Amino acid sequence: AAFVDYANGDYRPVAGGALVDAGAAIADAPAGDLDGYPRVVGTAIDIGCFEWQAPSQPKGVLIIYR
């Protein structure tokens, strides 16, 4: 699947999908995607109107490994 939830209108690309980093570089590309995030994250622009964003870890969470 190329989108997070196509059936329900969520057209954001999925991590590792064919749309991620697959767009051509254009000089007049907008600085942000439709969510306001940076338009280029990774090696190239993503195909579509959204740029894939890595999920961030919540702040204030302590993780202890054993």
Summary of the structure (lengths in Angstrom):
residues: 66
radius of gyration: 14.4
end to end distance: 35.8
largest distance: 49.6
contacts: 124
relative contact order: 0.22
helix: 5%
strand: 14%
